[in-house]
Amino acid sequence: MSREIELIDVLTRDLPLRDDSVVGPGDDCAVVAVGADVHQLLKTDAIVEGVHFDKQHPAAKIGRKALARPLSDIAAMGGKPHSALVTMGLPKDYDAQWILDFYDGLKQLAREFDVAIVGGETVCSPDRVFCSVALTGEVARDTAILRSRAQVGDALFVTGDLGGSIEGKHLDFVPRLKEAQWLVQHFDIHAMIDLSDGLSSDLHSLCRSSGVGAELWGDYLPISRVARLRAKQGDRAKPALVAALTDGEDFELLFCVAPVDAVKLKDSWREAFPEISVTCIGKLLEEPEVMLQEQHGKRPLGCHGYDHFQ
C-alpha cells in the first residue's frame, strides 16, 4: 500500500458523518441525501505547480485541467455536474494576464458541461501556484455507481487508451461524462472508477473496496500510441506495458459488468461512440489479489502508480 493511501486511511478513520451522509470517504465522490429523489455528489480536487502542471504550459489548458479532474470523478459515479467553487493560491507578484487566461480555460470547460461557477477564494501562496476546485453533482437516489459493488466473475472494461499522458493528454483529456451517463442508462454497471493514479493503482483501489481480486490480461491492454513511441526511445523510457499500467492522469473509466452483458456492451458502445474504444481487459476473482496474465504466464501485479509522497 502506498504512503498516500496509508495517510488517507489514517485521516479518514473517524471523521464525523450525519444520517444523510450516504457515502463518505473512499470513493470518487462523497454522496449526500438532499431530497426524496436526489442524491448530491461532492468532490474537491487540487492542482499544484510543479506537480500537476508547469508554468510553461498554456494557462488556459491548466485552468481547464483544474475543472476537468473533478468532472472525471463525477463521471465515475454516473452523475451530472452542477456547481463549482474555485480556490486559487497565487504569489504576491502574480501575472494578471496568466490568471485571466487560466480562468478562460476553466470557464470554457464549465460551459461545455453546464457547470455553474458560483464562487471561491483567492489566497497568497509564497511558494507556488495552486488551484482547488470543489464540485457538486447529482444522481437519482440510490443510483450512484460505487467502487464497492464489484462482483466476482464480472468483466472488467476500460475506455480509451492508456499510458503516455505526460505528452499532453493530462492537459487535454475530455472527462468521460457523456460516456458514463450512457453506460448507466443502458447497462447495470456494478462498479466504476476513473484512472487518475494509474491502472494498477486504481484497479487495486476498486478491488480493495469491493473485497475481490482481479485477473488483468496484459496482452489486451489498449496501450496508447504515445506510450509505444516513448518505449522506443531507449533504455531510459518505460516499456509500453509498464506505462499503460502505471502512468497517472489517463482519466479513462475503469468499470465492471456481469459477463453476460460484455458482448452487448461492446457492440452497443461501438455504435454510440465510434471514435472512442472500449476494451475488456480482464475479470474479477474471488481471491483478493490482482494478477497480470501475459503470454509467458501469470504473476502478481503490485499496486504501482502515482503517489504524491514518494
Contacts in CASP RR format, 6 or more apart in sequence:
PFRMAT RR
TARGET T0000
AUTHOR 0000-0000-0000
METHOD contacts of the structure
MODEL  1
MSREIELIDVLTRDLPLRDDSVVGPGDDCAVVAVGADVHQLLKTDAIVEG
VHFDKQHPAAKIGRKALARPLSDIAAMGGKPHSALVTMGLPKDYDAQWIL
DFYDGLKQLAREFDVAIVGGETVCSPDRVFCSVALTGEVARDTAILRSRA
QVGDALFVTGDLGGSIEGKHLDFVPRLKEAQWLVQHFDIHAMIDLSDGLS
SDLHSLCRSSGVGAELWGDYLPISRVARLRAKQGDRAKPALVAALTDGED
FELLFCVAPVDAVKLKDSWREAFPEISVTCIGKLLEEPEVMLQEQHGKRP
LGCHGYDHFQ
1 303 0 8 1.000
2 201 0 8 1.000
2 303 0 8 1.000
2 305 0 8 1.000
2 307 0 8 1.000
2 309 0 8 1.000
2 310 0 8 1.000
3 307 0 8 1.000
3 309 0 8 1.000
3 310 0 8 1.000
4 307 0 8 1.000
4 308 0 8 1.000
4 309 0 8 1.000
4 310 0 8 1.000
5 205 0 8 1.000
5 303 0 8 1.000
7 309 0 8 1.000
8 25 0 8 1.000
8 26 0 8 1.000
12 25 0 8 1.000
12 26 0 8 1.000
15 24 0 8 1.000
15 25 0 8 1.000
17 24 0 8 1.000
20 32 0 8 1.000
20 33 0 8 1.000
20 34 0 8 1.000
21 30 0 8 1.000
21 31 0 8 1.000
21 32 0 8 1.000
22 31 0 8 1.000
22 32 0 8 1.000
22 33 0 8 1.000
22 39 0 8 1.000
22 144 0 8 1.000
23 29 0 8 1.000
23 30 0 8 1.000
23 31 0 8 1.000
23 144 0 8 1.000
23 146 0 8 1.000
24 30 0 8 1.000
24 31 0 8 1.000
26 147 0 8 1.000
26 209 0 8 1.000
27 77 0 8 1.000
27 146 0 8 1.000
27 147 0 8 1.000
27 148 0 8 1.000
27 209 0 8 1.000
28 43 0 8 1.000
28 73 0 8 1.000
28 74 0 8 1.000
28 76 0 8 1.000
28 77 0 8 1.000
28 147 0 8 1.000
28 193 0 8 1.000
28 194 0 8 1.000
29 41 0 8 1.000
29 42 0 8 1.000
29 43 0 8 1.000
29 73 0 8 1.000
29 74 0 8 1.000
29 76 0 8 1.000
29 77 0 8 1.000
29 137 0 8 1.000
29 144 0 8 1.000
30 41 0 8 1.000
30 42 0 8 1.000
30 43 0 8 1.000
31 39 0 8 1.000
31 40 0 8 1.000
31 41 0 8 1.000
31 42 0 8 1.000
31 77 0 8 1.000
31 139 0 8 1.000
31 144 0 8 1.000
32 39 0 8 1.000
32 40 0 8 1.000
32 42 0 8 1.000
33 39 0 8 1.000
33 40 0 8 1.000
33 141 0 8 1.000
34 40 0 8 1.000
35 141 0 8 1.000
36 141 0 8 1.000
37 140 0 8 1.000
37 141 0 8 1.000
38 138 0 8 1.000
38 139 0 8 1.000
38 140 0 8 1.000
38 141 0 8 1.000
39 138 0 8 1.000
39 139 0 8 1.000
39 140 0 8 1.000
39 141 0 8 1.000
39 142 0 8 1.000
39 143 0 8 1.000
39 144 0 8 1.000
40 82 0 8 1.000
40 136 0 8 1.000
40 137 0 8 1.000
40 138 0 8 1.000
41 74 0 8 1.000
41 77 0 8 1.000
41 79 0 8 1.000
41 136 0 8 1.000
41 137 0 8 1.000
41 138 0 8 1.000
41 139 0 8 1.000
41 144 0 8 1.000
42 134 0 8 1.000
42 135 0 8 1.000
42 136 0 8 1.000
42 137 0 8 1.000
43 70 0 8 1.000
43 73 0 8 1.000
43 74 0 8 1.000
43 134 0 8 1.000
43 135 0 8 1.000
43 136 0 8 1.000
43 137 0 8 1.000
44 70 0 8 1.000
44 132 0 8 1.000
44 133 0 8 1.000
44 134 0 8 1.000
44 135 0 8 1.000
45 66 0 8 1.000
45 69 0 8 1.000
45 70 0 8 1.000
45 73 0 8 1.000
45 132 0 8 1.000
45 133 0 8 1.000
45 135 0 8 1.000
46 130 0 8 1.000
46 131 0 8 1.000
46 132 0 8 1.000
46 133 0 8 1.000
47 53 0 8 1.000
47 62 0 8 1.000
47 65 0 8 1.000
47 66 0 8 1.000
47 69 0 8 1.000
47 130 0 8 1.000
47 131 0 8 1.000
48 128 0 8 1.000
48 129 0 8 1.000
48 130 0 8 1.000
49 55 0 8 1.000
49 128 0 8 1.000
49 129 0 8 1.000
49 130 0 8 1.000
50 128 0 8 1.000
51 308 0 8 1.000
52 65 0 8 1.000
52 170 0 8 1.000
53 62 0 8 1.000
53 65 0 8 1.000
53 171 0 8 1.000
55 98 0 8 1.000
55 129 0 8 1.000
57 171 0 8 1.000
58 101 0 8 1.000
58 171 0 8 1.000
59 98 0 8 1.000
59 99 0 8 1.000
59 101 0 8 1.000
59 102 0 8 1.000
59 104 0 8 1.000
59 105 0 8 1.000
60 101 0 8 1.000
60 102 0 8 1.000
60 104 0 8 1.000
60 105 0 8 1.000
60 108 0 8 1.000
61 105 0 8 1.000
61 171 0 8 1.000
61 172 0 8 1.000
62 102 0 8 1.000
62 131 0 8 1.000
62 171 0 8 1.000
63 102 0 8 1.000
63 103 0 8 1.000
63 105 0 8 1.000
63 106 0 8 1.000
63 109 0 8 1.000
63 131 0 8 1.000
64 105 0 8 1.000
64 106 0 8 1.000
64 108 0 8 1.000
64 109 0 8 1.000
64 171 0 8 1.000
65 170 0 8 1.000
65 171 0 8 1.000
66 86 0 8 1.000
66 102 0 8 1.000
66 106 0 8 1.000
66 131 0 8 1.000
66 133 0 8 1.000
67 84 0 8 1.000
67 106 0 8 1.000
67 109 0 8 1.000
67 110 0 8 1.000
67 115 0 8 1.000
67 133 0 8 1.000
67 135 0 8 1.000
68 109 0 8 1.000
68 173 0 8 1.000
68 174 0 8 1.000
68 175 0 8 1.000
68 251 0 8 1.000
69 133 0 8 1.000
69 196 0 8 1.000
69 251 0 8 1.000
70 84 0 8 1.000
70 133 0 8 1.000
70 134 0 8 1.000
70 135 0 8 1.000
71 81 0 8 1.000
71 109 0 8 1.000
71 113 0 8 1.000
71 115 0 8 1.000
71 135 0 8 1.000
71 175 0 8 1.000
71 177 0 8 1.000
72 173 0 8 1.000
72 175 0 8 1.000
72 176 0 8 1.000
72 194 0 8 1.000
72 196 0 8 1.000
72 251 0 8 1.000
73 135 0 8 1.000
73 194 0 8 1.000
74 80 0 8 1.000
74 81 0 8 1.000
74 135 0 8 1.000
74 137 0 8 1.000
74 175 0 8 1.000
74 177 0 8 1.000
75 175 0 8 1.000
75 176 0 8 1.000
75 177 0 8 1.000
75 179 0 8 1.000
75 180 0 8 1.000
75 181 0 8 1.000
75 194 0 8 1.000
75 253 0 8 1.000
76 145 0 8 1.000
76 180 0 8 1.000
76 192 0 8 1.000
76 193 0 8 1.000
76 194 0 8 1.000
76 253 0 8 1.000
77 139 0 8 1.000
77 144 0 8 1.000
77 145 0 8 1.000
77 146 0 8 1.000
77 192 0 8 1.000
78 139 0 8 1.000
78 143 0 8 1.000
78 144 0 8 1.000
78 145 0 8 1.000
78 180 0 8 1.000
78 181 0 8 1.000
78 183 0 8 1.000
78 184 0 8 1.000
78 189 0 8 1.000
78 192 0 8 1.000
79 137 0 8 1.000
79 138 0 8 1.000
79 139 0 8 1.000
79 144 0 8 1.000
79 177 0 8 1.000
79 180 0 8 1.000
79 181 0 8 1.000
79 184 0 8 1.000
80 137 0 8 1.000
80 138 0 8 1.000
80 139 0 8 1.000
80 177 0 8 1.000
80 181 0 8 1.000
81 113 0 8 1.000
81 114 0 8 1.000
81 115 0 8 1.000
81 135 0 8 1.000
81 136 0 8 1.000
81 137 0 8 1.000
81 177 0 8 1.000
82 115 0 8 1.000
82 116 0 8 1.000
82 135 0 8 1.000
82 136 0 8 1.000
82 137 0 8 1.000
82 138 0 8 1.000
83 115 0 8 1.000
83 116 0 8 1.000
83 117 0 8 1.000
83 118 0 8 1.000
83 135 0 8 1.000
83 136 0 8 1.000
83 137 0 8 1.000
84 110 0 8 1.000
84 115 0 8 1.000
84 116 0 8 1.000
84 117 0 8 1.000
84 118 0 8 1.000
84 119 0 8 1.000
84 133 0 8 1.000
84 134 0 8 1.000
84 135 0 8 1.000
84 136 0 8 1.000
85 117 0 8 1.000
85 118 0 8 1.000
85 119 0 8 1.000
85 120 0 8 1.000
85 121 0 8 1.000
85 133 0 8 1.000
85 134 0 8 1.000
86 106 0 8 1.000
86 117 0 8 1.000
86 119 0 8 1.000
86 120 0 8 1.000
86 121 0 8 1.000
86 131 0 8 1.000
86 132 0 8 1.000
86 133 0 8 1.000
87 120 0 8 1.000
87 121 0 8 1.000
87 122 0 8 1.000
87 123 0 8 1.000
87 131 0 8 1.000
87 132 0 8 1.000
87 133 0 8 1.000
87 134 0 8 1.000
88 99 0 8 1.000
88 121 0 8 1.000
88 122 0 8 1.000
88 123 0 8 1.000
88 129 0 8 1.000
88 130 0 8 1.000
88 131 0 8 1.000
89 122 0 8 1.000
89 123 0 8 1.000
89 124 0 8 1.000
89 125 0 8 1.000
89 129 0 8 1.000
89 130 0 8 1.000
89 131 0 8 1.000
90 99 0 8 1.000
90 122 0 8 1.000
90 123 0 8 1.000
90 124 0 8 1.000
90 125 0 8 1.000
90 129 0 8 1.000
91 124 0 8 1.000
91 125 0 8 1.000
91 126 0 8 1.000
91 128 0 8 1.000
91 129 0 8 1.000
92 124 0 8 1.000
92 126 0 8 1.000
94 129 0 8 1.000
102 131 0 8 1.000
106 117 0 8 1.000
107 117 0 8 1.000
109 115 0 8 1.000
110 116 0 8 1.000
110 117 0 8 1.000
113 175 0 8 1.000
113 177 0 8 1.000
115 135 0 8 1.000
143 184 0 8 1.000
145 180 0 8 1.000
145 184 0 8 1.000
145 189 0 8 1.000
145 191 0 8 1.000
145 192 0 8 1.000
145 255 0 8 1.000
146 191 0 8 1.000
146 209 0 8 1.000
147 191 0 8 1.000
147 192 0 8 1.000
147 193 0 8 1.000
147 205 0 8 1.000
147 206 0 8 1.000
147 209 0 8 1.000
147 210 0 8 1.000
148 191 0 8 1.000
148 209 0 8 1.000
148 210 0 8 1.000
149 190 0 8 1.000
149 191 0 8 1.000
149 210 0 8 1.000
150 190 0 8 1.000
150 191 0 8 1.000
150 206 0 8 1.000
150 207 0 8 1.000
150 209 0 8 1.000
150 210 0 8 1.000
150 211 0 8 1.000
150 212 0 8 1.000
150 256 0 8 1.000
150 284 0 8 1.000
151 190 0 8 1.000
151 210 0 8 1.000
151 212 0 8 1.000
151 256 0 8 1.000
151 258 0 8 1.000
151 284 0 8 1.000
152 212 0 8 1.000
152 284 0 8 1.000
152 285 0 8 1.000
152 286 0 8 1.000
153 258 0 8 1.000
153 259 0 8 1.000
153 283 0 8 1.000
153 284 0 8 1.000
153 285 0 8 1.000
154 190 0 8 1.000
154 191 0 8 1.000
154 256 0 8 1.000
154 257 0 8 1.000
154 258 0 8 1.000
154 259 0 8 1.000
154 283 0 8 1.000
154 284 0 8 1.000
155 256 0 8 1.000
155 257 0 8 1.000
155 258 0 8 1.000
155 259 0 8 1.000
155 261 0 8 1.000
155 262 0 8 1.000
155 280 0 8 1.000
155 282 0 8 1.000
155 283 0 8 1.000
156 203 0 8 1.000
156 214 0 8 1.000
156 216 0 8 1.000
156 254 0 8 1.000
156 255 0 8 1.000
156 256 0 8 1.000
156 280 0 8 1.000
156 281 0 8 1.000
156 282 0 8 1.000
156 283 0 8 1.000
156 284 0 8 1.000
157 254 0 8 1.000
157 255 0 8 1.000
157 256 0 8 1.000
157 257 0 8 1.000
157 262 0 8 1.000
157 265 0 8 1.000
157 278 0 8 1.000
157 279 0 8 1.000
157 280 0 8 1.000
157 281 0 8 1.000
158 195 0 8 1.000
158 199 0 8 1.000
158 221 0 8 1.000
158 222 0 8 1.000
158 252 0 8 1.000
158 253 0 8 1.000
158 254 0 8 1.000
158 255 0 8 1.000
158 278 0 8 1.000
158 279 0 8 1.000
158 281 0 8 1.000
159 176 0 8 1.000
159 179 0 8 1.000
159 252 0 8 1.000
159 253 0 8 1.000
159 276 0 8 1.000
159 277 0 8 1.000
159 278 0 8 1.000
160 222 0 8 1.000
160 252 0 8 1.000
160 276 0 8 1.000
160 277 0 8 1.000
160 278 0 8 1.000
160 279 0 8 1.000
161 222 0 8 1.000
161 223 0 8 1.000
161 224 0 8 1.000
161 225 0 8 1.000
161 227 0 8 1.000
161 250 0 8 1.000
161 252 0 8 1.000
161 277 0 8 1.000
162 195 0 8 1.000
162 199 0 8 1.000
162 221 0 8 1.000
162 222 0 8 1.000
162 223 0 8 1.000
162 224 0 8 1.000
162 227 0 8 1.000
162 243 0 8 1.000
162 244 0 8 1.000
162 245 0 8 1.000
162 247 0 8 1.000
162 250 0 8 1.000
162 252 0 8 1.000
163 223 0 8 1.000
163 224 0 8 1.000
163 226 0 8 1.000
163 227 0 8 1.000
163 240 0 8 1.000
163 243 0 8 1.000
163 244 0 8 1.000
163 247 0 8 1.000
163 248 0 8 1.000
163 250 0 8 1.000
164 224 0 8 1.000
164 226 0 8 1.000
164 227 0 8 1.000
164 230 0 8 1.000
164 243 0 8 1.000
164 247 0 8 1.000
165 173 0 8 1.000
165 247 0 8 1.000
165 248 0 8 1.000
165 249 0 8 1.000
165 250 0 8 1.000
165 251 0 8 1.000
166 247 0 8 1.000
166 249 0 8 1.000
167 226 0 8 1.000
167 230 0 8 1.000
169 224 0 8 1.000
169 226 0 8 1.000
169 249 0 8 1.000
169 250 0 8 1.000
169 251 0 8 1.000
170 248 0 8 1.000
170 249 0 8 1.000
170 251 0 8 1.000
173 249 0 8 1.000
173 250 0 8 1.000
173 251 0 8 1.000
175 251 0 8 1.000
176 194 0 8 1.000
176 251 0 8 1.000
176 252 0 8 1.000
176 253 0 8 1.000
179 253 0 8 1.000
179 273 0 8 1.000
179 276 0 8 1.000
180 192 0 8 1.000
180 253 0 8 1.000
182 272 0 8 1.000
182 273 0 8 1.000
183 189 0 8 1.000
183 192 0 8 1.000
183 253 0 8 1.000
183 255 0 8 1.000
186 265 0 8 1.000
186 268 0 8 1.000
187 257 0 8 1.000
187 261 0 8 1.000
187 264 0 8 1.000
187 265 0 8 1.000
188 257 0 8 1.000
188 258 0 8 1.000
188 261 0 8 1.000
189 255 0 8 1.000
189 256 0 8 1.000
189 257 0 8 1.000
190 255 0 8 1.000
190 256 0 8 1.000
190 257 0 8 1.000
190 258 0 8 1.000
191 206 0 8 1.000
191 209 0 8 1.000
191 210 0 8 1.000
191 255 0 8 1.000
191 256 0 8 1.000
192 253 0 8 1.000
192 254 0 8 1.000
192 255 0 8 1.000
192 256 0 8 1.000
193 202 0 8 1.000
193 205 0 8 1.000
193 206 0 8 1.000
193 253 0 8 1.000
193 254 0 8 1.000
193 255 0 8 1.000
194 202 0 8 1.000
194 251 0 8 1.000
194 252 0 8 1.000
194 253 0 8 1.000
194 254 0 8 1.000
195 202 0 8 1.000
195 248 0 8 1.000
195 250 0 8 1.000
195 251 0 8 1.000
195 252 0 8 1.000
195 253 0 8 1.000
195 254 0 8 1.000
196 202 0 8 1.000
196 248 0 8 1.000
196 249 0 8 1.000
196 250 0 8 1.000
196 251 0 8 1.000
196 306 0 8 1.000
197 205 0 8 1.000
197 248 0 8 1.000
197 305 0 8 1.000
197 306 0 8 1.000
197 307 0 8 1.000
198 245 0 8 1.000
198 246 0 8 1.000
198 247 0 8 1.000
198 248 0 8 1.000
198 249 0 8 1.000
198 250 0 8 1.000
198 305 0 8 1.000
198 306 0 8 1.000
199 216 0 8 1.000
199 221 0 8 1.000
199 244 0 8 1.000
199 245 0 8 1.000
199 246 0 8 1.000
199 250 0 8 1.000
199 254 0 8 1.000
200 245 0 8 1.000
200 246 0 8 1.000
200 290 0 8 1.000
200 301 0 8 1.000
200 302 0 8 1.000
200 303 0 8 1.000
200 304 0 8 1.000
200 305 0 8 1.000
201 246 0 8 1.000
201 303 0 8 1.000
201 304 0 8 1.000
201 305 0 8 1.000
201 306 0 8 1.000
201 307 0 8 1.000
202 254 0 8 1.000
203 214 0 8 1.000
203 216 0 8 1.000
203 254 0 8 1.000
203 290 0 8 1.000
203 301 0 8 1.000
204 290 0 8 1.000
204 302 0 8 1.000
204 303 0 8 1.000
206 254 0 8 1.000
206 256 0 8 1.000
207 213 0 8 1.000
207 214 0 8 1.000
207 284 0 8 1.000
207 288 0 8 1.000
207 290 0 8 1.000
208 288 0 8 1.000
210 284 0 8 1.000
211 288 0 8 1.000
212 284 0 8 1.000
212 285 0 8 1.000
212 286 0 8 1.000
212 288 0 8 1.000
213 284 0 8 1.000
213 285 0 8 1.000
213 286 0 8 1.000
213 287 0 8 1.000
213 288 0 8 1.000
213 289 0 8 1.000
213 290 0 8 1.000
214 282 0 8 1.000
214 283 0 8 1.000
214 284 0 8 1.000
214 285 0 8 1.000
214 290 0 8 1.000
214 291 0 8 1.000
215 282 0 8 1.000
215 283 0 8 1.000
215 284 0 8 1.000
215 285 0 8 1.000
215 291 0 8 1.000
215 293 0 8 1.000
215 298 0 8 1.000
216 281 0 8 1.000
216 282 0 8 1.000
216 290 0 8 1.000
216 291 0 8 1.000
216 292 0 8 1.000
216 293 0 8 1.000
216 301 0 8 1.000
217 281 0 8 1.000
217 282 0 8 1.000
217 293 0 8 1.000
218 241 0 8 1.000
218 281 0 8 1.000
218 292 0 8 1.000
218 293 0 8 1.000
218 294 0 8 1.000
219 293 0 8 1.000
219 294 0 8 1.000
219 295 0 8 1.000
220 279 0 8 1.000
220 280 0 8 1.000
220 281 0 8 1.000
220 282 0 8 1.000
221 241 0 8 1.000
221 244 0 8 1.000
221 245 0 8 1.000
221 279 0 8 1.000
221 281 0 8 1.000
222 244 0 8 1.000
222 277 0 8 1.000
222 279 0 8 1.000
222 281 0 8 1.000
223 240 0 8 1.000
223 241 0 8 1.000
223 243 0 8 1.000
223 244 0 8 1.000
224 243 0 8 1.000
224 244 0 8 1.000
227 238 0 8 1.000
227 240 0 8 1.000
227 243 0 8 1.000
227 244 0 8 1.000
227 247 0 8 1.000
228 240 0 8 1.000
230 237 0 8 1.000
230 238 0 8 1.000
230 240 0 8 1.000
230 243 0 8 1.000
231 237 0 8 1.000
231 238 0 8 1.000
231 239 0 8 1.000
231 240 0 8 1.000
231 243 0 8 1.000
238 246 0 8 1.000
238 247 0 8 1.000
245 292 0 8 1.000
245 301 0 8 1.000
245 304 0 8 1.000
246 304 0 8 1.000
246 305 0 8 1.000
246 306 0 8 1.000
247 305 0 8 1.000
248 305 0 8 1.000
248 306 0 8 1.000
249 306 0 8 1.000
256 284 0 8 1.000
257 265 0 8 1.000
259 283 0 8 1.000
262 280 0 8 1.000
265 278 0 8 1.000
266 278 0 8 1.000
266 280 0 8 1.000
269 278 0 8 1.000
270 278 0 8 1.000
282 293 0 8 1.000
285 291 0 8 1.000
289 300 0 8 1.000
290 300 0 8 1.000
290 301 0 8 1.000
290 302 0 8 1.000
290 303 0 8 1.000
291 298 0 8 1.000
291 299 0 8 1.000
291 300 0 8 1.000
291 301 0 8 1.000
292 298 0 8 1.000
292 299 0 8 1.000
292 300 0 8 1.000
292 301 0 8 1.000
END
